Amino acid sequence: MPKEQHIAIVGGGAAGFFCAINVAINAKKHKQNVKVSIVESSGQYLKKVRISGGGRCNVTHNQFDVKRFVQSYPRGQRELLSPMQRFQAQDTIRWFEKQGVEIVPEADGRMFPVSNTSDTIIETYLRLVEDYKINLVPHFPVKHIEKLENGSFHLESRNSQPILADKVMIATGSSNGGYQLAERLGHTITERAPSLFSFKIRDELIEDLPGLSFEATIKMTLPSKKVFKERGPVLITHWGLSGPAILKLSAWAAREMKQSQYQARLLVNWLGETSPQQCEAELQELKEREARKLLKNTYPAPLPKRFWCQLLNKLQISGDKQWANLNKKELNKIVQALVASEFSIEGQNRFKDEFVECGGVQLREVDFRSMESKICPGLYFAGEVLDVDGITGGFNFQNAWTTAWIAAQAMIDRIIDGAKAL
Ligand SMILES: Cc1cc2nc3c(=O)[nH]c(=O)nc-3n(C[C@H](O)[C@H](O)[C@H](O)COP(=O)(O)OP(=O)(O)OC[C@H]3O[C@@H](n4cnc5c(N)ncnc54)[C@H](O)[C@@H]3O)c2cc1C
């Protein structure tokens, strides 16, 4: 029997657990003598999994075309393409199915356990940890990782004996401590910035209308003149604007918005892709067809009445006016406000359901065929510690599952190759 190999995974979150379990499954399948440890700074594992998706855990996204799937990563799109050809959303679903967990889609593409609770995912992981005798090491915040001359590693923490490992994975999410570990082992950490946030906006048009949602198109111009566009649901909140289209825009523009201190100009077309000409024609038709009706009672179909009345108020056009009496100048003002409402973004608000950071271990320093460091052999990365982040909808967990699975295959392959070479 070859000597036992010890794989230590730093971080007991989504990526850490998925990697540990897959290492253990592979080791058993290939009859390798491997010990797997998950080393966690706190006493609680899988904290983010528990609270994710509002406690329901949005495990992945219902999109099995990998080329389209990776388009949802503002950072990491190119690098994730080939790993996802090996382990994608469909593989995640099958993996859980094998463990008796059904993952089902919702109309917007997000996928959840059929039980509708993240407890199902956590219980499955903890059961597998027990079945495969994975060693859990809580309350061990790794402060330093030392690479020894023989190629193995020392994991050090305050007031504890160091842990010796043959291979190490850093799966510490977006924690400062994790980035420092990677930096001290020679890696570069790219600029960090919040991603997936809503916009703080004060404007009388959206005041007191929280909860109203529109299928809108939005265009944001930063002080640097850089422009970002998005289309989809936009939600009015107490603080400004949110909803999937705003969150996506925040992800794509995360670094640029940080640089501009979250000041930008936003144009909203509340009617989706309706052009100014189409909008004008529609209002003109209303004016002719509903000439005797009051403005406040008759308005373009998709708009909520409260919003329409507030828009008239802001434009200082009386809602008690008949459509027939709307003059050309007023009609043009309404067209402009409907297809290109202009707002000043004054800041950002964290999105409570899924908060993610961009920035992390520079991707060109990692071999995405194995998730092994190109700088420090034997060191691996998975999950949010990498400079990868997805838009909301299950993409961030899929990054954790894919990169952890790839690393788990590679670690066992290396151990098998090493044993053959002896
Ligand atoms: C509120 C919220 C809801 C979310 N909902 C979703 C969702 O529904 N779908 C989705 O796709 N994504 C969601 N996300 C994002 C998703 O949770 C993360 O992308 C994912 O958890 C990243 O996994 P990870 O394993 O890389 O990091 P984490 O899950 O953050 O795990 C890292 C672990 O490492 C530990 N650690 C850190 N430093 C050290 C150290 N020095 N030594 C030892 N241990 C250490 C931490 O304590 C933690 O347990 C959500 C995020 C938040 C905050």
The ligand as a MOL file (V3000), in Angstrom:
LIG
                    3D

  0  0  0     0  0            999 V3000
M  V30 BEGIN CTAB
M  V30 COUNTS 53 58 0 0 0
M  V30 BEGIN ATOM
M  V30 1 C -26.5000 36.2980 1.0340 0
M  V30 2 C -25.8880 35.5640 -0.1240 0
M  V30 3 C -26.7090 34.7690 -0.9220 0
M  V30 4 C -26.1770 34.0980 -2.0230 0
M  V30 5 N -26.9940 33.3380 -2.7980 0
M  V30 6 C -26.5000 32.6950 -3.8700 0
M  V30 7 C -27.3100 31.8550 -4.6710 0
M  V30 8 O -28.4750 31.6110 -4.3500 0
M  V30 9 N -26.7500 31.3030 -5.7970 0
M  V30 10 C -25.4390 31.5070 -6.1430 0
M  V30 11 O -25.0040 30.9690 -7.1600 0
M  V30 12 N -24.6290 32.2440 -5.3640 0
M  V30 13 C -25.1180 32.8290 -4.2480 0
M  V30 14 N -24.2980 33.5890 -3.4630 0
M  V30 15 C -22.8580 33.5910 -3.7660 0
M  V30 16 C -22.2430 32.2700 -3.2310 0
M  V30 17 O -22.6780 32.0790 -1.9000 0
M  V30 18 C -20.7290 32.2960 -3.2970 0
M  V30 19 O -20.3150 32.5620 -4.6080 0
M  V30 20 C -20.1560 30.9490 -2.8430 0
M  V30 21 O -20.5590 30.6820 -1.5030 0
M  V30 22 C -18.6500 30.9170 -2.9390 0
M  V30 23 O -18.2150 29.7060 -2.4060 0
M  V30 24 P -16.7440 29.5750 -1.7940 0
M  V30 25 O -16.6550 28.1970 -1.2500 0
M  V30 26 O -15.7610 30.0190 -2.7860 0
M  V30 27 O -16.6990 30.6180 -0.5990 0
M  V30 28 P -17.5250 30.6530 0.7650 0
M  V30 29 O -18.8200 29.9460 0.5950 0
M  V30 30 O -17.5190 32.0590 1.1860 0
M  V30 31 O -16.6550 29.7760 1.7770 0
M  V30 32 C -15.3860 30.1840 2.2180 0
M  V30 33 C -15.1340 29.5360 3.5770 0
M  V30 34 O -13.7560 29.7250 3.9070 0
M  V30 35 C -13.6350 30.0510 5.2930 0
M  V30 36 N -12.3540 30.7470 5.4680 0
M  V30 37 C -12.0330 31.9780 5.0220 0
M  V30 38 N -10.7540 32.2680 5.3340 0
M  V30 39 C -10.2510 31.1880 5.9900 0
M  V30 40 C -8.9670 30.8670 6.5720 0
M  V30 41 N -7.9380 31.7270 6.5380 0
M  V30 42 N -8.8070 29.6590 7.1630 0
M  V30 43 C -9.8250 28.7520 7.2050 0
M  V30 44 N -11.0560 29.0200 6.6870 0
M  V30 45 C -11.2600 30.2060 6.0730 0
M  V30 46 C -14.8790 30.8850 5.5500 0
M  V30 47 O -15.2020 30.9210 6.9330 0
M  V30 48 C -15.9350 30.1570 4.7140 0
M  V30 49 O -16.5600 29.1310 5.4510 0
M  V30 50 C -24.7980 34.2340 -2.3440 0
M  V30 51 C -23.9780 35.0190 -1.5140 0
M  V30 52 C -24.5220 35.6640 -0.4160 0
M  V30 53 C -23.6200 36.4860 0.4680 0
M  V30 END ATOM
M  V30 BEGIN BOND
M  V30 1 1 1 2
M  V30 2 1 2 3
M  V30 3 2 2 52
M  V30 4 2 3 4
M  V30 5 1 4 5
M  V30 6 1 4 50
M  V30 7 2 5 6
M  V30 8 1 6 7
M  V30 9 1 6 13
M  V30 10 2 7 8
M  V30 11 1 7 9
M  V30 12 1 9 10
M  V30 13 2 10 11
M  V30 14 1 10 12
M  V30 15 2 12 13
M  V30 16 1 13 14
M  V30 17 1 14 15
M  V30 18 1 14 50
M  V30 19 1 15 16
M  V30 20 1 16 17
M  V30 21 1 16 18
M  V30 22 1 18 19
M  V30 23 1 18 20
M  V30 24 1 20 21
M  V30 25 1 20 22
M  V30 26 1 22 23
M  V30 27 1 23 24
M  V30 28 2 24 25
M  V30 29 1 24 26
M  V30 30 1 24 27
M  V30 31 1 27 28
M  V30 32 2 28 29
M  V30 33 1 28 30
M  V30 34 1 28 31
M  V30 35 1 31 32
M  V30 36 1 32 33
M  V30 37 1 33 34
M  V30 38 1 33 48
M  V30 39 1 34 35
M  V30 40 1 35 36
M  V30 41 1 35 46
M  V30 42 1 36 37
M  V30 43 1 36 45
M  V30 44 2 37 38
M  V30 45 1 38 39
M  V30 46 1 39 40
M  V30 47 2 39 45
M  V30 48 1 40 41
M  V30 49 2 40 42
M  V30 50 1 42 43
M  V30 51 2 43 44
M  V30 52 1 44 45
M  V30 53 1 46 47
M  V30 54 1 46 48
M  V30 55 1 48 49
M  V30 56 2 50 51
M  V30 57 1 51 52
M  V30 58 1 52 53
M  V30 END BOND
M  V30 END CTAB
M  END
